Amino acid sequence: MTNHSEPAGLTGEAKITLRTAGELAEALPYLLGFRPDDSIVLVALHKGRFGGRVRLGIPERTEDWKAVAREMAQCLIGECERRDGHPDSVVAFLCQDAPTPGPEAGRRIMHRLRPLAQLLRTECGALDVPVTEALCLSEGRYWSYCCARAECCPAEGNVIATDGTSVMAATAAFAGIRVRESLGRMRARLAPLAAGLVTDQTRALDAAAMDLVPRILAGTPRDEVEATTLDLARLVMRRLADAPGADDALAADLKDDELLAHDEAASLILGLQDRVTRDRAAEWMEGEEAVHALRLWRALARRCVGPYGEYAAAPLALVGWVAWSLGDTVEADQALEMALGADPRYVFARLLNEARADGLDPEPVRRSLRARRADPDSELEPDPDTPAGVAGGASTTADGGDGPRPSAVAVPGGADPGVSRAARGLEAALRRRGERRLGAGTRPARAGTRAPRRPTELRRPRRQRSRGDG
């Protein structure tokens, strides 16, 4: 669940007055920066201005709706009170398309979600904040749960304006606001490859693991593995940079996949399991270098297939970090959610997630990584929670009949690699933010775009040290 207060769209000089339910329905993608699908969205209003907002995936089980409605109302209103005072009201959106489109599909969705809309109104009202409008958006139409007048809210719903000629579209274009594709399409760019390539990539990952583990056990210095990983990453980034681009995101991803061999992907994925190597890779965070690195990290996330799904935490965290550093908070939030889905204990992703939710600026982390890049031989302070020779909790487990696969990569050479510099920068920034938090803040907290489906996952995880997966 998210808590972004700086809407991706209508703030600052881009001001527009929304008077009707249709204008609210059209405005939602501009407020979020993407087109929500299968989502509950609550937006707070302060003296007529949009404030904080939260988004969560619609739970499949209706039994979970009440708990979700309560958690979302408490999250939104609690954060608004902490940052900007008690909100005046809330606007609720329920966005879902039917699995099988049809003339009555949207209307059926609207009726099915009506109890959820009522729960949201009840839970917000229990906190003394009325829901002034609750809309269902489905199949390109909208329905209001707060208006029963047939002349403005007909039973068949109203069409959401998408022709780009409205005042909303013109204002957004003038302000340079870009609406991204749906969450489903964004996440598809980071999801494992289709079944046709899984076998070959899994074999390459098995082979790379069987090559790396004996080298680690033989005492190969971790610096050697780091240098090999980073040199290969630079080589692939140059290859991606030299390739002609594509306007369509899917076509661009397919080209990048063709330029990355299975064995190269496997070596990079395993090498990035070392947190210090990952931090060195995170230094590619600015300018054209960051653009090419982002393409590589996306491609590596797609290669974490089959039993190597949890290995995706490292490349996905890098996607989240670089996207955030480049100002793309929408992709950053999705990548971090997926990283934590791959490995909920991955400290770097958890700290990035918390920093995004707290509205921090990425510059403190950039400064830390720039310092490391300027002085690569600088000493790192020891980590008392990490045993010597382990990064990410070195272990080897048998999986199936293909031999051992390391569940995490041991640090070569048996030396403690020290605390992750990127993690230390995030921890310091969060600590400073926490010291200033009491009684401070002029805006609602961020509510990102991550969308766990289970009510038990709504609470933000506590920040803590984990054994080596930072």
Secondary structure, DSSP 8 states (H G I E B T S, - for coil): -----S-SSS-TT------SHHHHHHHHHHHHSEE--SEEEEEEEETTEEEEEEEEE--SSGGGHHHHHHHHHHHHHHHHHHHH-S-SEEEEEEE---SS--TTHHHHHHHHHHHHHHHHHHHHHHTT--EEEEEEEETTEEEESS---TTTS-TT-EE---SS-SHHHHHHHHHT---EEEHHHHHHTTS---HHHHHHHHHHHHHHHHHHHHHHHTT--HHHHHHHHHHHHHHHHHHHHHS---SSHHHHHHHHHHTS-HHHHHHHHHHTTSHHHHHHHHT--SHHHHHHHHHHHHHHHHT--GGGGGGGHHHHHHHHHHHHHTT-HHHHHHHHHHHHHH-TT-HHHHHHHHHHHTT--SHHHHHHHHHHHH-TT------TTS-TT-SS--EEEE-TTS-EEEEE---GGG----S-HHHHHHHHHHHHHHHHHTT--SS----------SGGG-S-------SS--
